């Protein structure tokens, strides 16, 4: 029987240490990494998220709106909306300037919608990475 080692609890990191990096990382893709002096990662994330978002717009992808109804409809629309909003300033500019497209049938439009959501999800991963670096849990 293997003896389980007790996991050491890490002390909570003060919110002031990581919140600016995470907030800037949401607003500007890669911005949290720029703030933390990780310029290489910041540039890669900025290029990756922005190009994926722009490709989604060029394919006339649909921006999700939160809708309720049955469980699947709620899950798809609210999840897609969270993915879109996670794009930060890219999402905000798209909606404010009126570039969001209506939902239409077609393969290209559907891929564009997925590109928009995945760009936001990639930005969430970048925000988690910025948090880990700011909290001192990652180099």
Residue frames as a rotation matrix with the C-alpha (Angstrom) as fourth column:
UNK 1
0.586 0.810 0.000 0.00
0.810 -0.586 0.000 0.00
0.000 0.000 -1.000 0.00
UNK 2
-0.327 -0.714 0.619 1.52
0.699 -0.623 -0.350 3.27
0.636 0.318 0.703 -1.09
UNK 3
-0.089 0.216 -0.972 1.64
0.842 -0.506 -0.190 6.09
-0.533 -0.835 -0.137 1.39
UNK 4
0.486 0.333 0.808 0.16
0.742 -0.645 -0.181 9.28
0.461 0.687 -0.561 0.02
UNK 5
-0.652 -0.724 -0.224 2.31
0.752 -0.582 -0.309 12.31
0.093 -0.370 0.924 0.48
UNK 6
0.270 0.721 -0.639 0.63
0.727 -0.587 -0.356 15.34
-0.631 -0.369 -0.683 1.91
UNK 7
0.091 -0.185 0.979 0.35
0.843 -0.509 -0.174 18.06
0.530 0.841 0.110 -0.66
UNK 8
-0.592 -0.348 -0.727 1.73
0.689 -0.687 -0.232 21.34
-0.419 -0.638 0.646 0.52
UNK 9
0.550 0.815 0.180 -0.77
0.820 -0.487 -0.300 24.16
-0.157 0.313 -0.937 0.22
UNK 10
-0.546 -0.680 0.490 0.59
0.758 -0.650 -0.057 27.20
0.357 0.340 0.870 -1.50
UNK 11
-0.446 0.395 -0.803 -0.35
0.479 -0.652 -0.587 30.50
-0.756 -0.647 0.102 0.09
UNK 12
0.533 0.734 0.420 -2.91
0.789 -0.253 -0.560 32.58
-0.305 0.630 -0.715 -1.78
UNK 13
-0.584 -0.720 0.373 -1.34
0.810 -0.544 0.219 35.10
0.045 0.431 0.901 -4.11
UNK 14
-0.355 0.469 -0.809 -2.54
0.244 -0.789 -0.564 38.68
-0.903 -0.397 0.166 -3.51
UNK 15
0.484 0.681 0.549 -4.98
0.718 0.049 -0.694 39.84
-0.500 0.730 -0.466 -6.17
UNK 16
0.787 -0.210 -0.580 -2.86
-0.323 -0.941 -0.098 42.90
-0.525 0.264 -0.809 -6.89
UNK 17
-0.246 -0.954 0.174 -0.04
-0.351 0.255 0.901 40.66
-0.903 0.160 -0.398 -8.12
UNK 18
-0.749 -0.077 0.658 -1.98
0.439 0.685 0.581 38.93
-0.495 0.724 -0.480 -10.88
UNK 19
0.221 0.975 -0.031 -5.17
0.606 -0.162 -0.779 40.92
-0.764 0.153 -0.627 -11.63
UNK 20
0.278 -0.097 -0.956 -3.54
-0.520 -0.851 -0.066 43.61
-0.807 0.515 -0.287 -13.84
UNK 21
-0.758 -0.631 -0.168 -1.84
-0.498 0.392 0.773 40.97
-0.422 0.670 -0.611 -16.01
UNK 22
-0.640 0.588 0.494 -5.03
0.614 0.779 -0.132 38.91
-0.462 0.219 -0.860 -16.38
UNK 23
0.357 0.819 -0.449 -7.21
0.347 -0.563 -0.750 41.96
-0.867 0.112 -0.485 -17.10
UNK 24
0.049 -0.418 -0.907 -4.80
-0.739 -0.626 0.248 43.33
-0.672 0.658 -0.340 -19.69
UNK 25
-0.892 -0.379 0.247 -4.48
-0.169 0.785 0.595 39.81
-0.420 0.489 -0.764 -21.13
UNK 26
-0.152 0.910 0.385 -8.24
0.728 0.366 -0.580 39.72
-0.669 0.192 -0.718 -21.65
UNK 27
0.528 0.432 -0.731 -8.45
-0.033 -0.850 -0.526 43.18
-0.848 0.302 -0.435 -23.17
UNK 28
0.431 -0.504 -0.748 -5.45
-0.902 -0.238 -0.359 42.84
0.003 0.830 -0.558 -25.49
UNK 29
0.995 -0.076 -0.065 -4.43
0.073 0.996 -0.044 39.31
0.068 0.039 0.997 -26.50
UNK 30
0.268 -0.956 -0.117 -0.90
0.772 0.286 -0.567 38.80
0.576 0.062 0.815 -25.17
UNK 31
0.347 -0.085 0.934 -1.10
-0.205 -0.979 -0.013 42.04
0.915 -0.187 -0.357 -23.17
UNK 32
0.959 0.016 0.283 -0.59
-0.281 0.183 0.942 40.29
-0.037 -0.983 0.180 -19.85
UNK 33
0.595 -0.791 0.141 2.63
0.786 0.610 0.102 38.79
-0.167 0.051 0.985 -21.15
UNK 34
0.153 -0.515 0.843 3.83
0.451 -0.723 -0.524 42.20
0.879 0.461 0.122 -22.33
UNK 35
0.657 0.181 0.732 3.13
-0.481 -0.648 0.591 43.56
0.581 -0.740 -0.339 -18.85
UNK 36
0.903 -0.292 0.316 5.11
-0.105 0.564 0.819 40.69
-0.418 -0.773 0.478 -17.32
UNK 37
0.194 -0.876 -0.441 8.07
-0.867 -0.364 0.341 41.34
-0.459 0.316 -0.830 -19.65
UNK 38
-0.251 -0.181 0.951 7.47
0.239 0.940 0.243 38.14
-0.938 0.288 -0.193 -21.67
UNK 39
-0.115 0.192 -0.975 7.60
-0.688 -0.723 -0.062 39.93
-0.717 0.663 0.215 -25.01
UNK 40
-0.885 -0.288 -0.366 8.15
-0.465 0.574 0.674 36.82
0.016 0.767 -0.642 -27.15
UNK 41
-0.743 0.668 0.043 5.11
0.632 0.721 -0.283 35.03
-0.220 -0.183 -0.958 -25.82
UNK 42
-0.142 0.704 -0.696 3.08
0.140 -0.682 -0.718 38.23
-0.980 -0.200 -0.001 -25.98
UNK 43
-0.425 -0.090 -0.901 3.87
-0.795 -0.440 0.418 38.75
-0.434 0.893 0.116 -29.66
UNK 44
-0.982 0.038 -0.187 3.06
-0.061 0.864 0.499 35.12
0.180 0.502 -0.846 -30.52
UNK 45
-0.526 0.836 -0.156 -0.24
0.707 0.328 -0.627 35.26
-0.473 -0.440 -0.763 -28.67
UNK 46
-0.152 0.445 -0.882 -1.18
-0.239 -0.883 -0.404 38.62
-0.959 0.150 0.241 -30.17
UNK 47
-0.630 -0.158 -0.760 -0.51
-0.768 -0.021 0.640 37.35
-0.117 0.987 -0.109 -33.68
UNK 48
-0.968 0.227 -0.108 -2.19
0.202 0.959 0.200 33.96
0.149 0.172 -0.974 -33.16
UNK 49
-0.392 0.875 -0.283 -5.38
0.639 0.038 -0.768 35.22
-0.662 -0.482 -0.574 -31.51
UNK 50
-0.131 0.329 -0.935 -5.76
-0.383 -0.887 -0.259 38.25
-0.914 0.325 0.243 -33.77
UNK 51
-0.749 -0.179 -0.638 -5.16
-0.662 0.155 0.733 36.34
-0.033 0.971 -0.235 -37.00
UNK 52
-0.874 0.486 -0.021 -7.58
0.486 0.874 0.005 33.60
0.020 -0.006 -1.000 -35.96
UNK 53
-0.198 0.820 -0.537 -10.22
0.436 -0.416 -0.798 36.21
-0.878 -0.392 -0.276 -35.07
UNK 54
-0.266 0.042 -0.963 -9.72
-0.654 -0.742 0.148 38.13
-0.708 0.669 0.225 -38.32
UNK 55
-0.959 -0.066 -0.276 -9.92
-0.250 0.657 0.712 34.92
0.134 0.751 -0.646 -40.36
UNK 56
-0.614 0.786 -0.074 -13.21
0.711 0.510 -0.484 34.13
-0.343 -0.350 -0.872 -38.60
UNK 57
-0.024 0.586 -0.810 -14.53
-0.015 -0.810 -0.586 37.57
-1.000 -0.002 0.028 -39.51
UNK 58
-0.556 -0.261 -0.790 -13.39
-0.741 -0.275 0.612 37.23
-0.377 0.925 -0.040 -43.11
UNK 59
-0.952 0.268 -0.150 -15.29
0.173 0.871 0.459 33.94
0.254 0.411 -0.875 -43.32
UNK 60
-0.395 0.825 0.403 -18.35
-0.580 -0.564 0.588 35.86
0.713 -0.002 0.701 -42.05
UNK 61
-0.669 0.079 -0.739 -18.58
0.504 0.779 -0.373 33.91
0.546 -0.621 -0.562 -38.82
UNK 62
0.314 0.909 0.276 -21.50
0.156 -0.336 0.929 34.47
0.937 -0.248 -0.247 -36.47
UNK 63
-0.783 -0.445 0.435 -21.09
-0.323 -0.308 -0.895 36.15
0.532 -0.841 0.097 -33.07
UNK 64
-0.407 0.633 -0.658 -23.11
0.686 0.688 0.237 34.20
0.603 -0.355 -0.714 -30.51
UNK 65
-0.353 0.426 0.833 -25.76
-0.647 -0.754 0.111 35.88
0.676 -0.500 0.542 -28.38
UNK 66
-0.988 -0.001 0.158 -26.74
-0.121 0.648 -0.752 34.29
-0.101 -0.761 -0.640 -25.07
UNK 67
-0.210 0.952 -0.222 -30.07
-0.758 -0.015 0.652 32.52
0.617 0.305 0.725 -25.49
UNK 68
-0.694 0.075 0.716 -32.02
-0.523 0.630 -0.574 30.24
-0.494 -0.773 -0.398 -23.25
UNK 69
0.178 0.738 -0.651 -34.31
-0.903 0.386 0.190 27.39
0.391 0.554 0.735 -24.10
UNK 70
0.970 0.070 -0.234 -33.58
0.005 0.951 0.308 23.72
0.244 -0.300 0.922 -23.83
UNK 71
0.698 -0.716 -0.013 -30.29
0.102 0.081 0.992 22.64
-0.709 -0.693 0.129 -22.27
UNK 72
0.059 -0.712 0.700 -28.40
0.912 0.324 0.252 22.16
-0.406 0.623 0.668 -25.54
UNK 73
0.462 0.184 0.868 -29.46
0.636 -0.751 -0.179 25.55
0.619 0.634 -0.464 -26.95
UNK 74
0.988 -0.089 0.129 -28.43
-0.155 -0.693 0.704 27.29
0.027 -0.715 -0.698 -23.73
UNK 75
0.502 -0.847 0.174 -25.10
0.342 0.380 0.860 25.46
-0.794 -0.372 0.480 -23.59
UNK 76
0.058 -0.481 0.875 -24.18
0.997 0.072 -0.026 26.19
-0.051 0.874 0.483 -27.20
UNK 77
0.486 0.216 0.847 -25.21
0.485 -0.873 -0.056 29.84
0.727 0.438 -0.529 -27.23
UNK 78
0.974 -0.169 0.154 -23.92
-0.223 -0.560 0.798 30.83
-0.048 -0.811 -0.583 -23.79
UNK 79
0.442 -0.857 0.265 -20.69
0.478 0.475 0.739 28.86
-0.759 -0.199 0.620 -24.31
UNK 80
0.106 -0.352 0.930 -20.17
0.974 -0.151 -0.168 30.42
0.199 0.924 0.326 -27.73
UNK 81
0.789 0.243 0.565 -20.89
0.163 -0.968 0.190 33.87
0.593 -0.058 -0.803 -26.30
UNK 82
0.842 -0.539 -0.014 -18.29
-0.062 -0.122 0.991 33.38
-0.536 -0.833 -0.136 -23.55
UNK 83
0.147 -0.805 0.575 -15.79
0.823 0.422 0.381 32.24
-0.549 0.417 0.725 -26.18
UNK 84
0.310 0.031 0.950 -16.51
0.767 -0.599 -0.231 35.30
0.562 0.800 -0.209 -28.31
UNK 85
0.942 0.114 0.316 -16.32
-0.072 -0.849 0.523 37.78
0.328 -0.515 -0.792 -25.40
UNK 86
0.667 -0.744 -0.038 -13.00
0.375 0.291 0.880 36.25
-0.644 -0.602 0.473 -24.32
UNK 87
0.238 -0.564 0.790 -11.50
0.939 -0.074 -0.336 37.82
0.249 0.822 0.512 -27.45
UNK 88
-0.214 -0.352 -0.911 -11.43
0.739 -0.669 0.085 41.12
-0.639 -0.655 0.403 -25.54
UNK 89
-0.262 0.040 -0.964 -10.96
-0.247 -0.969 0.027 44.26
-0.933 0.245 0.264 -27.60
UNK 90
-0.992 -0.083 -0.095 -11.34
-0.115 0.283 0.952 42.26
-0.052 0.956 -0.290 -30.83
UNK 91
-0.460 0.887 -0.042 -14.87
0.883 0.462 0.078 41.28
0.089 -0.001 -0.996 -29.84
UNK 92
-0.002 0.468 -0.884 -15.73
0.573 -0.723 -0.384 44.74
-0.819 -0.508 -0.267 -28.53
UNK 93
-0.601 -0.288 -0.745 -14.56
-0.361 -0.735 0.575 46.49
-0.713 0.615 0.338 -31.70
UNK 94
-0.963 0.250 0.097 -16.37
0.223 0.546 0.808 44.00
0.149 0.800 -0.582 -33.91
UNK 95
-0.172 0.957 -0.235 -19.67
0.982 0.149 -0.113 44.55
-0.073 -0.250 -0.966 -32.14
UNK 96
-0.001 0.151 -0.989 -19.25
0.369 -0.919 -0.141 48.33
-0.929 -0.365 -0.054 -31.73
UNK 97
-0.641 -0.336 -0.690 -18.35
-0.449 -0.565 0.692 48.83
-0.622 0.754 0.212 -35.39
UNK 98
0.318 0.940 -0.122 -21.14
-0.702 0.147 -0.697 46.56
-0.638 0.307 0.706 -36.63
UNK 99
-0.339 -0.522 -0.782 -19.05
-0.915 0.375 0.147 43.80
0.217 0.766 -0.605 -38.20
UNK 100
-0.689 0.151 0.709 -20.86
-0.236 0.878 -0.416 40.94
-0.685 -0.454 -0.569 -36.50
UNK 101
-0.795 0.315 -0.518 -22.69
-0.497 0.149 0.855 38.91
0.347 0.937 0.038 -39.12
UNK 102
0.236 0.902 0.362 -26.12
-0.960 0.275 -0.060 37.28
-0.153 -0.334 0.930 -38.96
UNK 103
-0.407 -0.322 0.855 -26.19
-0.313 0.928 0.200 33.50
-0.858 -0.186 -0.479 -38.64
UNK 104
0.346 0.468 -0.813 -26.45
-0.930 0.058 -0.363 31.99
-0.122 0.882 0.456 -42.12
UNK 105
0.774 -0.030 0.632 -26.16
0.001 0.999 0.047 28.46
-0.633 -0.036 0.773 -43.41
UNK 106
0.814 -0.520 -0.258 -22.96
-0.305 -0.005 -0.952 27.37
0.494 0.854 -0.163 -45.10
UNK 107
0.664 -0.610 -0.434 -19.71
0.703 0.706 0.084 25.60
0.255 -0.360 0.897 -44.42
UNK 108
-0.275 -0.833 0.479 -17.46
0.559 -0.544 -0.626 28.64
0.782 0.096 0.616 -44.65
UNK 109
0.081 0.392 0.916 -19.64
-0.503 -0.778 0.377 30.66
0.861 -0.491 0.134 -42.29
UNK 110
0.946 0.292 -0.142 -19.71
-0.057 0.580 0.813 27.77
0.320 -0.760 0.565 -39.83
UNK 111
0.272 -0.927 -0.260 -15.91
0.889 0.345 -0.301 27.50
0.369 -0.149 0.918 -39.86
UNK 112
-0.321 -0.348 0.881 -15.71
0.121 -0.937 -0.327 31.26
0.940 0.002 0.343 -39.37
UNK 113
0.596 0.617 0.514 -17.92
-0.488 -0.230 0.842 30.99
0.638 -0.753 0.164 -36.29
UNK 114
0.870 -0.323 -0.373 -15.64
0.475 0.751 0.459 28.30
0.132 -0.577 0.806 -34.88
UNK 115
-0.092 -0.946 0.310 -12.57
0.730 -0.276 -0.626 30.42
0.678 0.169 0.716 -35.58
UNK 116
-0.015 0.162 0.987 -14.07
-0.333 -0.931 0.148 33.33
0.943 -0.327 0.068 -33.62
UNK 117
0.889 0.399 0.227 -14.87
-0.350 0.271 0.897 31.16
0.296 -0.876 0.380 -30.59
UNK 118
0.683 -0.680 -0.267 -11.53
0.712 0.702 0.035 29.34
0.163 -0.214 0.963 -30.63
UNK 119
-0.133 -0.706 0.696 -9.67
0.313 -0.696 -0.646 32.67
0.940 0.132 0.314 -30.79
UNK 120
0.311 0.328 0.892 -11.39
-0.688 -0.569 0.449 33.62
0.655 -0.754 0.048 -27.53
UNK 121
0.997 0.055 -0.049 -10.65
-0.012 0.774 0.633 30.24
0.072 -0.631 0.772 -25.97
UNK 122
0.275 -0.961 0.021 -6.99
0.771 0.208 -0.602 30.61
0.575 0.182 0.798 -26.91
UNK 123
-0.143 -0.269 0.953 -7.04
-0.225 -0.928 -0.296 34.01
0.964 -0.256 0.072 -25.23
UNK 124
0.804 0.426 0.415 -8.42
-0.512 0.141 0.847 32.36
0.303 -0.893 0.332 -22.07
UNK 125
0.766 -0.595 -0.244 -5.45
0.624 0.779 0.060 29.98
0.154 -0.198 0.968 -22.10
UNK 126
-0.114 -0.814 0.570 -3.15
0.479 -0.548 -0.686 33.00
0.871 0.195 0.452 -22.48
UNK 127
0.258 0.287 0.922 -4.83
-0.594 -0.706 0.386 34.65
0.762 -0.648 -0.011 -19.48
UNK 128
0.998 0.067 -0.015 -4.29
-0.034 0.676 0.736 31.50
0.060 -0.734 0.677 -17.39
UNK 129
0.358 -0.934 0.009 -0.64
0.831 0.314 -0.460 31.47
0.427 0.172 0.888 -18.45
UNK 130
-0.143 -0.360 0.922 -0.28
-0.036 -0.929 -0.368 35.13
0.989 -0.086 0.120 -17.46
UNK 131
0.714 0.455 0.533 -1.85
-0.555 -0.096 0.826 34.32
0.427 -0.885 0.184 -14.08
UNK 132
0.890 -0.392 -0.231 0.57
0.450 0.837 0.311 31.45
0.072 -0.381 0.922 -13.50
UNK 133
-0.018 -0.936 0.350 3.56
0.708 -0.259 -0.657 33.64
0.706 0.236 0.668 -14.35
UNK 134
-0.024 0.066 0.998 2.34
-0.357 -0.932 0.053 36.56
0.934 -0.355 0.046 -12.22
UNK 135
0.855 0.412 0.316 1.63
-0.443 0.262 0.857 34.25
0.271 -0.872 0.407 -9.28
UNK 136
-0.010 -0.968 0.250 5.18
-0.999 0.020 0.037 32.88
-0.041 -0.250 -0.967 -9.48
UNK 137
0.425 0.252 0.869 4.06
-0.354 0.930 -0.096 29.33
-0.833 -0.266 0.485 -10.25
UNK 138
0.685 -0.185 0.705 5.65
0.681 0.508 -0.528 29.31
-0.261 0.841 0.474 -13.69
UNK 139
-0.255 -0.873 -0.415 8.78
0.467 -0.487 0.738 30.82
-0.847 -0.006 0.532 -15.20
